[in-house]
Amino acid sequence: MEKRLVPKEIEDYIMKMNKNTPYHRLLEMNITELNKGFCKAKLLVEEKHVNPMEITHGGVTFSLLDTVSGSAARTEGYEVATAEMNISYFNPSYKGDELIAEGHVIKIGKRLIVVDGKLYHGDKLLSVSRQSLINLGKLKT
């Protein structure tokens, strides 16, 4: 993937948001990489992330993909809110697994921004998502 640098003020804004959002801290979702139109984050599955079947709760997966998708859109300089998101779950993950999520901007429109997300454990694809985000205008960093 070609690296396209994110302006420092936008990168700082996104990283501060990730560090200071209580829900991100509750789940311990951590952004690890930003490029223009791209975001990568990780989460180590702990006891608090699993459902009664001892697999990672689908809501954790959804939240992680939602976070990287919104952050990928913000790297393009836009503030966003989720309009719609769908997700497909292919494989489970378990306590102790490190999850890696990636969001890639597909299309930037006047009203909507479309982002694809993928979630992995190692080389195993766990889930994919497609998200439409409301374009709320330029970021105010």
Backbone as JSON, one array per atom type, in Angstrom:
{
  "sequence": "MEKRLVPKEIEDYIMKMNKNTPYHRLLEMNITELNKGFCKAKLLVEEKHVNPMEITHGGVTFSLLDTVSGSAARTEGYEVATAEMNISYFNPSYKGDELIAEGHVIKIGKRLIVVDGKLYHGDKLLSVSRQSLINLGKLKT",
  "N": [[0.84, -1.18, 0.0], [0.58, 2.16, -0.88], [2.0, 4.79, 0.94], [0.43, 7.61, 2.11], [0.89, 10.59, 3.48], [-0.58, 11.89, 6.46], [-1.65, 15.09, 7.39], [0.03, 16.64, 10.15], [-1.5, 17.96, 12.15], [-4.01, 16.8, 11.83], [-3.44, 14.09, 12.27], [-2.6, 14.27, 14.98], [-5.02, 15.13, 16.13], [-6.73, 12.9, 15.69], [-5.35, 10.86, 17.07], [-5.38, 11.91, 19.68], [-8.13, 11.92, 20.12], [-8.62, 9.15, 20.1], [-7.11, 8.39, 22.33], [-8.41, 9.76, 24.39], [-11.13, 9.16, 24.4], [-13.63, 7.83, 26.33], [-15.01, 5.36, 25.8], [-13.31, 4.09, 23.96], [-11.12, 3.69, 25.62], [-12.27, 2.02, 27.54], [-12.68, -0.36, 26.08], [-10.12, -0.68, 25.28], [-9.05, -0.09, 22.72], [-6.62, 0.63, 20.38], [-5.22, 2.9, 18.21], [-2.82, 2.32, 15.77], [-1.63, 3.0, 13.38], [-1.73, 5.47, 10.86], [-2.58, 6.6, 7.68], [-3.26, 8.65, 4.85], [-6.61, 8.18, 4.19], [-6.64, 5.73, 5.47], [-6.66, 3.63, 8.35], [-5.32, 1.86, 11.09], [-5.77, -0.34, 13.81], [-5.39, -1.92, 17.04], [-6.41, -4.51, 19.32], [-6.24, -6.29, 22.27], [-7.7, -9.22, 23.13], [-9.49, -9.62, 26.04], [-10.83, -10.94, 29.15], [-13.06, -9.3, 29.65], [-13.99, -8.78, 27.1], [-15.23, -10.99, 26.01], [-18.01, -13.16, 25.2], [-20.7, -15.17, 26.7], [-20.08, -17.63, 25.51], [-17.41, -17.7, 25.46], [-16.11, -16.5, 23.32], [-14.96, -13.68, 21.39], [-17.05, -10.93, 21.82], [-19.51, -9.94, 19.47], [-20.15, -7.23, 19.41], [-17.82, -5.97, 20.23], [-16.12, -6.46, 18.08], [-17.59, -5.07, 16.11], [-17.44, -2.46, 17.17], [-14.68, -1.95, 17.04], [-14.19, -2.06, 14.26], [-15.86, 0.04, 13.47], [-14.55, 2.19, 14.66], [-12.0, 2.24, 13.32], [-12.89, 2.74, 10.76], [-14.23, 5.25, 10.88], [-12.06, 6.79, 11.71], [-10.3, 6.47, 9.54], [-11.7, 7.91, 7.6], [-11.53, 10.45, 8.76], [-8.84, 10.98, 8.4], [-8.76, 12.03, 5.91], [-9.55, 14.55, 6.3], [-12.14, 15.17, 7.11], [-14.98, 15.53, 9.27], [-17.04, 13.05, 10.68], [-19.97, 10.94, 11.01], [-21.51, 7.87, 11.78], [-23.7, 6.56, 9.4], [-24.7, 4.2, 8.37], [-23.89, 0.77, 8.81], [-22.65, -2.37, 7.86], [-21.82, -5.73, 8.67], [-19.9, -8.69, 8.35], [-19.34, -11.72, 9.88], [-16.81, -14.05, 9.96], [-15.0, -15.8, 11.26], [-14.36, -16.84, 14.64], [-12.81, -15.2, 17.5], [-10.66, -15.3, 20.4], [-10.07, -15.06, 23.99], [-6.99, -13.61, 24.7], [-6.18, -13.39, 22.08], [-4.74, -11.21, 19.66], [-6.25, -8.66, 18.01], [-6.36, -7.14, 14.84], [-7.42, -4.36, 13.18], [-8.4, -2.79, 10.15], [-9.19, 0.1, 8.34], [-10.29, 1.34, 5.23], [-10.7, 4.03, 3.1], [-13.09, 4.18, 0.57], [-14.71, 5.79, -1.07], [-15.27, 9.24, -1.35], [-17.82, 11.38, -0.92], [-20.06, 14.22, -1.38], [-22.05, 14.08, 0.55], [-21.87, 11.54, 1.74], [-19.36, 9.26, 2.97], [-17.7, 6.38, 2.09], [-16.45, 3.45, 3.56], [-14.39, 0.6, 3.8], [-13.86, -2.1, 6.03], [-11.63, -4.38, 7.67], [-11.0, -7.17, 9.74], [-8.53, -8.9, 11.51], [-6.9, -11.78, 12.94], [-3.73, -12.52, 13.31], [-2.93, -14.0, 10.27], [-5.48, -14.68, 9.68], [-8.61, -13.89, 8.44], [-11.19, -12.39, 10.11], [-13.55, -10.8, 10.13], [-15.46, -8.62, 8.0], [-16.4, -5.31, 7.01], [-18.66, -2.79, 5.77], [-19.13, 0.57, 5.57], [-21.14, 3.46, 5.67], [-20.63, 6.8, 6.08], [-21.75, 9.86, 7.39], [-20.88, 12.83, 5.89], [-19.76, 15.42, 7.61], [-18.49, 17.74, 7.08], [-15.5, 19.79, 6.94], [-12.8, 18.91, 9.13], [-12.35, 20.34, 12.35], [-9.64, 21.0, 13.61]],
  "CA": [[0.0, 0.0, 0.0], [1.3, 3.43, -0.95], [1.78, 5.64, 2.11], [0.12, 9.02, 1.87], [0.99, 11.18, 4.8], [-1.67, 12.66, 7.04], [-1.13, 16.3, 8.03], [0.31, 16.42, 11.57], [-2.6, 18.41, 13.02], [-5.09, 15.81, 11.74], [-2.96, 12.9, 12.99], [-2.66, 14.57, 16.42], [-6.44, 15.18, 16.5], [-7.26, 11.53, 15.71], [-4.7, 10.13, 18.15], [-5.89, 12.45, 20.94], [-9.5, 11.41, 20.24], [-8.51, 7.73, 20.47], [-6.56, 8.3, 23.68], [-9.26, 10.4, 25.38], [-12.53, 8.73, 24.33], [-13.83, 6.82, 27.37], [-15.38, 4.05, 25.25], [-12.09, 3.5, 23.4], [-10.3, 3.24, 26.76], [-12.97, 0.88, 28.14], [-12.39, -1.54, 25.28], [-8.67, -0.68, 25.04], [-8.78, -0.03, 21.29], [-5.5, 1.55, 20.2], [-4.8, 3.17, 16.84], [-1.37, 2.07, 15.63], [-1.11, 3.52, 12.1], [-2.61, 6.34, 10.06], [-2.18, 7.15, 6.39], [-4.44, 9.3, 4.27], [-7.58, 7.2, 3.75], [-6.37, 4.44, 6.09], [-6.41, 3.56, 9.79], [-5.11, 0.53, 11.64], [-5.83, -0.35, 15.28], [-5.32, -3.25, 17.62], [-7.09, -4.77, 20.59], [-5.93, -7.58, 22.85], [-8.95, -9.74, 23.7], [-9.43, -9.94, 27.47], [-12.05, -11.51, 29.72], [-14.17, -8.35, 29.51], [-14.4, -8.71, 25.7], [-15.83, -12.24, 25.53], [-19.42, -13.43, 25.52], [-20.83, -16.39, 27.51], [-19.51, -18.77, 24.81], [-15.96, -17.54, 25.55], [-15.56, -15.91, 22.11], [-15.06, -12.22, 21.39], [-18.4, -10.44, 21.58], [-19.68, -9.28, 18.18], [-20.16, -5.79, 19.61], [-16.43, -5.53, 20.3], [-15.69, -6.45, 16.68], [-18.29, -3.98, 15.45], [-16.88, -1.19, 17.67], [-13.32, -1.79, 16.52], [-14.29, -1.71, 12.84], [-16.46, 1.38, 13.42], [-13.51, 3.14, 15.04], [-11.0, 2.42, 12.26], [-13.54, 3.32, 9.58], [-14.4, 6.68, 11.12], [-10.73, 7.43, 11.76], [-9.79, 6.52, 8.16], [-12.36, 9.05, 6.94], [-10.99, 11.69, 9.33], [-7.51, 11.26, 7.83], [-8.99, 12.8, 4.68], [-9.86, 15.92, 6.7], [-13.58, 15.35, 7.31], [-15.64, 15.01, 10.46], [-18.02, 12.08, 10.21], [-20.81, 10.17, 11.92], [-21.98, 6.66, 11.1], [-25.07, 6.54, 8.88], [-25.07, 2.79, 8.23], [-22.74, -0.14, 8.79], [-22.96, -3.79, 7.89], [-20.65, -6.52, 9.05], [-19.97, -10.14, 8.18], [-18.45, -12.44, 10.79], [-16.38, -15.3, 9.33], [-14.3, -16.66, 12.2], [-14.32, -16.3, 15.99], [-11.54, -14.97, 18.18], [-10.73, -15.76, 21.78], [-9.26, -14.37, 24.98], [-5.56, -13.73, 24.42], [-5.91, -13.07, 20.67], [-4.55, -9.8, 19.29], [-7.03, -8.33, 16.83], [-5.88, -6.0, 14.05], [-8.48, -3.84, 12.32], [-7.99, -1.81, 9.16], [-10.24, 0.81, 7.61], [-9.83, 1.93, 3.97], [-11.7, 4.87, 2.43], [-13.41, 3.74, -0.78], [-15.3, 6.89, -1.85], [-15.63, 10.45, -0.62], [-18.85, 12.14, -1.6], [-20.48, 15.45, -0.7], [-22.89, 13.75, 1.71], [-21.46, 10.28, 2.36], [-18.04, 8.69, 2.76], [-17.81, 4.93, 2.2], [-15.21, 2.87, 4.06], [-14.34, -0.85, 4.03], [-13.07, -2.51, 7.17], [-11.28, -5.79, 7.79], [-10.47, -7.53, 11.05], [-7.68, -10.08, 11.43], [-6.05, -12.31, 14.0], [-2.66, -13.07, 12.5], [-3.31, -13.99, 8.85], [-6.86, -15.15, 9.56], [-9.64, -12.86, 8.31], [-12.29, -12.68, 11.02], [-14.76, -10.04, 9.8], [-15.37, -7.48, 7.08], [-17.52, -4.35, 7.16], [-18.82, -1.68, 4.83], [-19.75, 1.63, 6.35], [-21.44, 4.77, 5.1], [-20.49, 7.84, 7.09], [-22.25, 11.18, 7.01], [-19.83, 13.84, 5.77], [-20.19, 16.58, 8.4], [-17.68, 18.88, 6.7], [-14.07, 19.8, 7.27], [-12.41, 18.77, 10.54], [-11.94, 21.55, 13.06], [-8.56, 20.49, 14.48]],
  "C": [[0.88, 1.24, 0.0], [0.97, 4.27, 0.28], [1.53, 7.07, 1.67], [0.02, 9.67, 3.23], [-0.24, 11.99, 5.18], [-1.06, 13.92, 7.64], [-1.04, 16.12, 9.55], [-0.86, 16.84, 12.46], [-3.78, 17.44, 12.98], [-4.68, 14.53, 12.46], [-3.05, 13.11, 14.5], [-4.1, 14.56, 16.92], [-7.0, 13.76, 16.66], [-6.66, 10.75, 16.88], [-5.17, 10.61, 19.53], [-7.32, 11.94, 21.18], [-9.48, 9.95, 20.7], [-8.06, 7.58, 21.92], [-7.55, 8.79, 24.74], [-10.73, 10.0, 25.34], [-12.76, 7.62, 25.35], [-14.19, 5.42, 26.83], [-14.18, 3.35, 24.63], [-11.21, 2.95, 24.52], [-10.95, 2.04, 27.44], [-12.64, -0.41, 27.4], [-10.89, -1.73, 25.05], [-8.34, -0.87, 23.56], [-7.69, 1.01, 21.07], [-5.13, 1.68, 18.73], [-3.29, 3.06, 16.77], [-0.78, 2.67, 14.36], [-2.18, 4.35, 11.42], [-1.89, 6.71, 8.77], [-3.42, 7.82, 5.84], [-5.36, 8.22, 3.7], [-7.45, 5.84, 4.41], [-6.15, 4.6, 7.59], [-6.27, 2.1, 10.19], [-5.13, 0.64, 13.16], [-5.73, -1.79, 15.76], [-6.08, -3.29, 18.94], [-6.68, -6.16, 21.03], [-7.19, -8.07, 23.56], [-8.71, -10.19, 25.14], [-10.77, -10.53, 27.9], [-13.26, -10.6, 29.5], [-14.71, -8.26, 28.08], [-15.17, -9.93, 25.21], [-17.27, -12.39, 25.99], [-19.5, -14.73, 26.33], [-20.28, -17.66, 26.83], [-17.99, -18.72, 24.76], [-15.32, -17.1, 24.23], [-15.76, -14.4, 22.16], [-16.47, -11.79, 21.01], [-18.46, -9.71, 20.24], [-19.69, -7.77, 18.29], [-18.77, -5.2, 19.71], [-15.87, -5.42, 18.88], [-16.29, -5.27, 15.94], [-17.68, -2.63, 15.87], [-15.5, -0.93, 17.11], [-13.35, -1.4, 15.05], [-14.92, -0.33, 12.64], [-15.41, 2.45, 13.69], [-12.49, 3.34, 13.92], [-11.62, 3.03, 11.01], [-13.73, 4.83, 9.74], [-13.06, 7.42, 11.13], [-10.1, 7.5, 10.38], [-10.4, 7.69, 7.41], [-11.81, 10.38, 7.46], [-9.6, 12.01, 8.79], [-7.61, 12.07, 6.55], [-9.41, 14.24, 5.0], [-11.32, 16.21, 6.93], [-14.02, 14.83, 8.67], [-16.79, 14.15, 9.97], [-18.85, 11.52, 11.36], [-21.36, 8.99, 11.13], [-23.44, 6.82, 10.68], [-25.58, 5.1, 8.82], [-23.79, 1.96, 8.24], [-23.25, -1.56, 8.75], [-21.67, -4.55, 8.12], [-20.93, -7.99, 8.79], [-18.91, -10.75, 9.08], [-18.11, -13.78, 10.17], [-15.78, -16.29, 10.31], [-14.32, -16.03, 13.58], [-12.91, -15.96, 16.43], [-11.77, -15.2, 19.66], [-9.85, -14.91, 22.68], [-7.78, -14.67, 24.7], [-5.19, -13.4, 22.98], [-5.68, -11.57, 20.51], [-5.29, -9.57, 17.98], [-6.45, -7.09, 16.17], [-7.0, -5.61, 13.1], [-7.91, -2.78, 11.38], [-9.22, -1.21, 8.5], [-9.64, 1.5, 6.4], [-10.96, 2.75, 3.36], [-11.85, 4.4, 0.98], [-13.87, 4.91, -1.65], [-15.63, 8.04, -0.92], [-16.63, 11.22, -1.46], [-19.22, 13.38, -0.8], [-21.25, 15.15, 0.57], [-22.43, 12.5, 2.45], [-20.02, 9.92, 2.02], [-18.18, 7.2, 3.02], [-16.45, 4.34, 2.56], [-15.39, 1.36, 4.22], [-13.47, -1.12, 5.23], [-12.78, -4.0, 7.13], [-10.67, -6.01, 9.16], [-9.75, -8.86, 10.95], [-7.2, -10.5, 12.82], [-4.96, -13.07, 13.27], [-3.04, -12.92, 11.03], [-4.77, -14.36, 8.62], [-7.84, -13.96, 9.51], [-10.84, -13.25, 9.16], [-13.61, -12.05, 10.59], [-14.44, -8.99, 8.75], [-16.58, -6.59, 7.3], [-17.52, -3.39, 5.99], [-19.64, -0.64, 5.57], [-19.96, 2.87, 5.51], [-21.43, 5.77, 6.24], [-21.05, 9.15, 6.55], [-21.06, 12.14, 7.0], [-20.33, 15.12, 6.45], [-19.37, 17.82, 8.08], [-16.26, 18.76, 7.18], [-13.86, 19.65, 8.77], [-12.03, 20.13, 11.1], [-10.88, 21.13, 14.07], [-8.03, 21.55, 15.42]]
}
